[in-house]
Amino acid sequence: MLRPRDAATRERQPLTELWRFRLAVVIGLDGADTYPALHATSPAPWTEEYWTAHLEMNHRVSGCIDAVVDEQVWHVADVATTPGVMRVGGDEKGVVTRDRLPRGAAWTLRRRWRGER
């Protein structure tokens, strides 16, 4: 198992090189495919907890690197796509469902934008 310090170092590694060159960075928060209303006791693929953990990791990274000047949510809402094994029921990476119901990710972003913990 990785120690927390190792995980934190691994999280920041992709942006460390850009920071060295003093480049401004905008992070596109891509999302994690989530089956609506699927929950688990720990973050597991396809659960809302996994999507929330993904966002929180992005926030930890962007919050500790001065070069990050902005974050952009890529998928605001779920969209319909052609059926396939990689997208069960459509593209489910949205912060809200196709019915515009908020997911855990929406509340995580709200806390982030309001400066809450």
Residue frames as qw, qx, qy, qz and C-alpha x, y, z in Angstrom:
[[0.000, 0.889, 0.458, 0.000, 0.00, 0.00, 0.00],
 [0.389, 0.526, -0.025, 0.756, 1.23, 3.50, -0.81],
 [0.303, -0.448, -0.440, 0.717, 1.94, 5.93, 2.00],
 [0.179, 0.885, 0.388, -0.184, -0.07, 9.19, 1.76],
 [0.146, -0.763, 0.305, 0.551, 3.08, 11.15, 0.92],
 [0.334, -0.095, 0.788, 0.509, 3.79, 8.85, -2.04],
 [0.276, 0.637, 0.710, 0.117, 0.25, 9.25, -3.33],
 [0.029, 0.919, 0.143, -0.365, 0.45, 13.04, -3.03],
 [0.237, -0.552, 0.537, 0.592, 3.74, 13.10, -4.93],
 [0.325, 0.182, 0.840, 0.395, 2.27, 10.89, -7.66],
 [0.208, 0.798, 0.554, -0.118, -0.78, 13.17, -7.95],
 [0.007, -0.906, 0.060, 0.419, 1.33, 16.30, -8.48],
 [0.583, -0.243, 0.565, 0.532, 3.90, 14.76, -10.82],
 [0.493, 0.550, 0.552, 0.388, 2.15, 15.54, -14.15],
 [0.083, 0.963, 0.191, 0.171, 2.06, 19.29, -13.41],
 [0.603, -0.655, 0.123, 0.438, 5.46, 19.64, -11.76],
 [0.581, 0.085, 0.410, 0.698, 7.28, 19.99, -15.10],
 [0.139, 0.759, 0.393, 0.500, 4.98, 22.80, -16.26],
 [0.416, -0.895, -0.135, 0.084, 5.43, 24.61, -12.97],
 [0.683, -0.338, 0.209, 0.613, 9.20, 24.51, -13.42],
 [0.373, 0.282, 0.413, 0.781, 8.84, 26.51, -16.66],
 [0.050, 0.374, 0.334, -0.864, 6.41, 28.95, -14.99],
 [0.172, -0.195, -0.657, -0.707, 3.64, 28.24, -17.46],
 [0.514, -0.016, 0.317, -0.797, 0.03, 29.00, -16.62],
 [0.089, -0.058, -0.983, -0.149, -2.09, 25.86, -16.47],
 [0.630, -0.040, 0.069, -0.772, -5.84, 25.44, -16.91],
 [0.167, -0.063, 0.981, -0.073, -7.09, 22.03, -15.83],
 [0.605, -0.046, -0.398, -0.688, -9.98, 20.45, -17.69],
 [0.443, -0.151, 0.774, -0.427, -11.83, 18.32, -15.15],
 [0.324, 0.129, -0.774, -0.528, -12.76, 15.37, -17.32],
 [0.749, -0.157, 0.154, -0.625, -14.90, 13.21, -15.08],
 [0.112, -0.191, 0.974, -0.036, -15.37, 9.56, -14.39],
 [0.501, -0.173, -0.638, -0.559, -18.10, 7.44, -15.95],
 [0.204, -0.035, 0.717, -0.666, -20.75, 7.00, -13.30],
 [0.243, -0.396, -0.825, -0.321, -23.90, 4.96, -13.28],
 [0.293, -0.500, 0.025, -0.815, -26.61, 7.26, -11.84],
 [0.697, -0.495, 0.148, -0.497, -27.38, 6.59, -8.16],
 [0.903, 0.029, -0.389, 0.181, -24.79, 3.78, -7.91],
 [0.272, -0.817, 0.377, -0.343, -23.07, 3.98, -4.53],
 [0.836, 0.024, -0.494, 0.240, -20.48, 1.95, -2.63],
 [0.630, -0.744, -0.120, 0.190, -18.83, 2.13, 0.77],
 [0.441, -0.544, 0.327, 0.634, -15.55, 3.11, -0.88],
 [0.387, 0.682, -0.246, -0.570, -14.77, 4.73, -4.24],
 [0.587, 0.025, 0.774, 0.236, -15.18, 2.00, -6.86],
 [0.012, -0.059, 0.573, 0.817, -15.46, 2.43, -10.64],
 [0.200, -0.430, -0.693, -0.543, -18.92, 3.50, -11.86],
 [0.340, -0.661, -0.607, 0.282, -19.96, 4.85, -8.42],
 [0.007, 0.937, 0.122, 0.326, -20.69, 8.45, -7.53],
 [0.627, -0.734, 0.156, 0.208, -18.09, 8.16, -4.77],
 [0.744, 0.028, 0.336, 0.577, -15.44, 7.40, -7.41],
 [0.294, 0.733, 0.275, 0.548, -16.35, 10.54, -9.38],
 [0.351, -0.926, -0.024, -0.136, -16.24, 12.61, -6.18],
 [0.755, -0.478, 0.242, 0.377, -12.84, 11.14, -5.19],
 [0.633, 0.355, 0.326, 0.606, -11.56, 11.93, -8.70],
 [0.056, 0.880, 0.159, 0.444, -12.61, 15.58, -8.34],
 [0.566, -0.820, 0.079, 0.040, -11.14, 15.86, -4.85],
 [0.789, -0.161, 0.268, 0.528, -7.81, 14.53, -6.13],
 [0.425, 0.598, 0.266, 0.625, -7.83, 17.14, -8.91],
 [0.231, -0.925, -0.087, -0.288, -8.56, 19.84, -6.33],
 [0.736, -0.593, 0.143, 0.293, -5.67, 18.71, -4.12],
 [0.695, 0.122, 0.297, 0.643, -3.32, 18.90, -7.08],
 [0.236, 0.705, 0.259, 0.617, -4.49, 22.23, -8.44],
 [0.412, -0.892, -0.132, -0.128, -4.61, 23.75, -4.97],
 [0.688, -0.598, 0.194, 0.362, -0.91, 23.19, -4.29],
 [0.596, 0.102, 0.384, 0.698, 0.56, 24.33, -7.61],
 [0.003, 0.640, 0.111, -0.760, 0.74, 28.07, -8.22],
 [0.032, -0.167, 0.633, 0.756, 0.83, 27.60, -12.00],
 [0.007, 0.485, 0.856, 0.180, -2.79, 26.37, -12.02],
 [0.062, 0.033, 0.051, -0.996, -4.85, 29.46, -12.77],
 [0.633, 0.065, 0.007, -0.772, -8.24, 27.88, -13.50],
 [0.280, 0.044, 0.959, -0.012, -10.28, 24.68, -13.66],
 [0.514, 0.163, -0.276, -0.795, -12.95, 23.88, -16.22],
 [0.621, 0.080, 0.732, -0.270, -15.60, 21.20, -15.90],
 [0.046, 0.184, -0.759, -0.622, -15.70, 19.34, -19.19],
 [0.290, -0.334, -0.832, -0.334, -18.93, 17.36, -18.74],
 [0.298, -0.179, 0.313, -0.884, -21.64, 19.39, -17.06],
 [0.763, 0.054, 0.313, -0.564, -24.45, 16.94, -17.86],
 [0.538, -0.023, 0.828, 0.156, -24.75, 13.35, -19.02],
 [0.457, 0.458, -0.314, -0.694, -25.46, 12.88, -22.73],
 [0.901, 0.185, 0.350, -0.177, -26.94, 10.07, -24.78],
 [0.061, 0.584, -0.713, -0.383, -24.51, 8.09, -26.95],
 [0.764, 0.173, -0.524, -0.334, -24.62, 4.95, -29.01],
 [0.880, -0.415, 0.159, -0.168, -24.76, 1.76, -26.92],
 [0.621, 0.509, -0.556, 0.213, -21.50, -0.02, -26.13],
 [0.800, -0.304, -0.448, 0.258, -19.61, -1.85, -23.43],
 [0.435, 0.058, -0.277, 0.855, -17.66, 1.27, -22.42],
 [0.205, -0.083, 0.120, -0.968, -20.72, 3.49, -22.05],
 [0.087, -0.380, -0.919, 0.061, -23.60, 1.73, -20.40],
 [0.001, 0.789, 0.590, -0.175, -26.67, 3.88, -21.04],
 [0.249, 0.928, 0.092, 0.260, -24.76, 6.81, -22.52],
 [0.461, 0.390, -0.364, 0.709, -21.93, 9.10, -21.50],
 [0.579, -0.720, -0.374, -0.075, -22.39, 9.33, -17.74],
 [0.596, 0.020, -0.268, 0.757, -19.54, 11.69, -16.79],
 [0.063, -0.696, -0.188, -0.690, -21.72, 14.68, -15.99],
 [0.034, 0.133, -0.569, 0.811, -21.90, 16.66, -12.79],
 [0.576, 0.155, 0.382, -0.706, -25.66, 16.36, -13.19],
 [0.488, 0.192, 0.845, 0.103, -27.74, 13.60, -14.78],
 [0.080, 0.269, 0.618, 0.735, -29.62, 13.99, -18.06],
 [0.261, -0.737, -0.604, -0.156, -32.63, 14.87, -15.90],
 [0.115, 0.680, -0.183, 0.700, -30.47, 17.65, -14.36],
 [0.756, -0.641, -0.101, -0.087, -30.40, 16.06, -10.92],
 [0.039, 0.820, -0.539, 0.189, -27.17, 16.83, -9.06],
 [0.892, 0.002, -0.417, 0.175, -24.68, 14.10, -8.28],
 [0.695, -0.604, -0.080, 0.382, -22.14, 14.01, -5.47],
 [0.572, 0.141, 0.188, 0.786, -19.74, 15.69, -7.89],
 [0.007, -0.755, -0.285, -0.591, -22.02, 18.74, -8.05],
 [0.565, -0.816, -0.116, -0.044, -21.86, 19.16, -4.28],
 [0.764, -0.261, 0.091, 0.583, -18.08, 18.68, -4.31],
 [0.385, 0.412, 0.243, 0.789, -17.71, 21.42, -6.92],
 [0.255, -0.844, -0.264, -0.390, -20.08, 23.67, -5.00],
 [0.691, -0.672, -0.044, 0.263, -17.95, 23.34, -1.85],
 [0.669, -0.001, 0.196, 0.717, -14.81, 24.02, -3.91],
 [0.202, 0.583, 0.298, 0.729, -16.21, 27.15, -5.56],
 [0.400, -0.843, -0.188, -0.306, -17.51, 28.49, -2.25],
 [0.209, 0.610, -0.581, 0.497, -14.17, 27.87, -0.54],
 [0.764, -0.434, 0.236, -0.414, -15.72, 25.38, 1.90],
 [0.018, 0.426, -0.904, 0.027, -14.13, 22.16, 3.08]]
